[in-house]
C-alpha cells in the first residue's frame, strides 16, 4: 500500500483545513486507516482512526469535537476535516494504514500501522 497525503498549509487559529490521503492497492476497503501528527520536537501522536467500513471512528482527546475522519472506499481516500484549529495543532500530519482491520484498542498505537504516507505540514498561526 502506498499513501499520499495532501491538503496541509498555513491557517489562522479558529480556521479549518481538510487533509486527504489517497491509497494505492486493492485492499484499501479492508484496512483500518489512521491519522497521526508530529509537533516540532515531540513524539508522533495519535489523531484519529476509522474502521475499514467507516462505521467506527476513534479520536485523540485533544481533537475530539473538532476533527472528523471519513473515508471513501470507492476513491481509496481517507480525509481529516479539522475545524477550530489551534496553534498547538501545528505539526506534520501523517496518514497510516494497518495491515488489515485492527483491534479497536490498537487503533491509537502507531506501532500497529504498517504503511505511512510522507506527511503534510499544518501550521496554525495565533
C-alpha positions as CSV (number, residue, x, y, z in Angstrom):
1,X,0.0,0.0,0.0
2,X,1.3,3.4,-0.9
3,X,-0.1,6.5,0.7
4,X,-0.1,10.1,-0.5
5,X,-1.2,12.8,1.9
6,X,-2.2,16.3,0.8
7,X,-4.1,19.4,2.0
8,X,-1.7,20.9,4.6
9,X,-0.9,24.6,4.8
10,X,-0.9,27.7,6.8
11,X,-4.1,28.8,8.6
12,X,-5.1,31.2,11.3
13,X,-6.3,30.0,14.7
14,X,-10.0,29.2,14.5
15,X,-9.8,28.3,10.9
16,X,-10.3,24.9,9.1
17,X,-8.3,22.6,6.9
18,X,-9.1,19.4,5.1
19,X,-6.4,16.8,4.7
20,X,-6.7,13.9,2.2
21,X,-4.8,10.7,1.8
22,X,-5.0,8.6,-1.3
23,X,-4.0,5.0,-1.2
24,X,-3.0,2.6,-3.8
25,X,-3.7,-1.1,-3.6
26,X,-6.8,-3.2,-3.9
27,X,-7.1,-3.9,-0.2
28,X,-8.0,-0.4,1.0
29,X,-11.5,-1.2,1.9
30,X,-10.4,-3.9,4.4
31,X,-7.8,-1.9,6.4
32,X,-8.0,0.4,9.4
33,X,-6.8,3.9,8.5
34,X,-5.4,6.4,10.8
35,X,-4.0,9.9,11.1
36,X,-1.1,10.8,13.3
37,X,0.8,14.0,13.8
38,X,4.3,15.0,15.0
39,X,4.6,18.5,16.5
40,X,8.0,20.1,16.4
41,X,10.4,18.4,18.8
42,X,7.8,16.0,20.0
43,X,6.8,12.3,19.6
44,X,4.3,11.3,16.9
45,X,0.9,11.2,18.4
46,X,-2.5,9.7,17.5
47,X,-5.1,11.9,16.0
48,X,-7.9,9.7,14.6
49,X,-8.7,6.3,13.1
50,X,-11.5,4.8,11.1
51,X,-12.6,1.2,10.7
52,X,-12.5,-0.4,7.2
53,X,-16.2,0.1,6.6
54,X,-16.2,3.6,8.0
55,X,-18.7,2.9,10.8
56,X,-16.3,3.3,13.7
57,X,-14.1,6.2,14.5
58,X,-11.7,7.0,17.3
59,X,-10.1,10.3,18.2
60,X,-7.3,11.6,20.3
61,X,-8.5,13.6,23.3
62,X,-7.0,16.8,22.1
63,X,-9.0,16.8,18.8
64,X,-12.4,15.3,19.9
65,X,-15.2,17.5,18.8
66,X,-13.0,19.5,16.4
67,X,-11.7,16.9,13.9
68,X,-13.7,14.5,11.8
69,X,-12.2,11.5,10.0
70,X,-14.0,9.9,7.0
71,X,-13.2,7.6,4.1
72,X,-14.4,6.8,0.6
73,X,-13.6,3.2,-0.3
74,X,-14.5,3.7,-3.9
75,X,-12.0,6.5,-4.3
76,X,-9.5,4.9,-1.9
77,X,-9.3,8.1,0.2
78,X,-9.3,9.0,3.8
79,X,-10.0,12.5,4.9
80,X,-9.4,14.6,8.0
81,X,-11.6,17.7,8.4
82,X,-10.0,19.9,11.0
83,X,-12.1,22.7,12.5
84,X,-11.4,25.3,15.2
85,X,-7.7,24.9,14.7
86,X,-5.4,26.0,17.5
87,X,-1.7,26.8,17.3
88,X,-1.0,23.6,19.2
89,X,-2.3,21.7,16.2
90,X,0.8,22.7,14.3
91,X,2.5,19.5,13.2
92,X,3.4,17.3,10.3
93,X,0.3,15.1,9.8
94,X,0.7,11.5,8.6
95,X,-1.8,9.1,7.3
96,X,-1.3,5.4,8.0
97,X,-2.7,2.1,7.1
98,X,-3.0,-1.0,9.2
99,X,-2.1,-4.5,7.9
100,X,-5.9,-5.2,8.0
101,X,-8.6,-4.4,10.5
102,X,-7.1,-3.5,13.8
103,X,-8.5,-4.3,17.2
104,X,-10.1,-1.1,18.3
105,X,-7.9,-0.8,21.3
106,X,-4.9,-0.8,19.0
107,X,-6.0,2.0,16.7
108,X,-4.2,4.7,18.6
109,X,-0.9,2.7,18.7
110,X,1.3,3.9,15.9
111,X,3.3,0.6,16.1
112,X,0.3,-1.3,14.8
113,X,0.3,0.5,11.4
114,X,2.4,-0.9,8.6
115,X,2.2,1.8,6.0
116,X,2.8,5.5,6.2
117,X,2.4,8.5,3.9
118,X,5.1,11.1,3.5
119,X,3.4,13.7,5.8
120,X,1.9,17.1,5.2
121,X,2.7,20.2,7.2
122,X,-0.1,22.0,9.0
123,X,0.8,25.4,10.6
124,X,-1.7,27.3,12.7
125,X,-0.8,30.9,13.5
126,X,-2.1,32.7,16.5
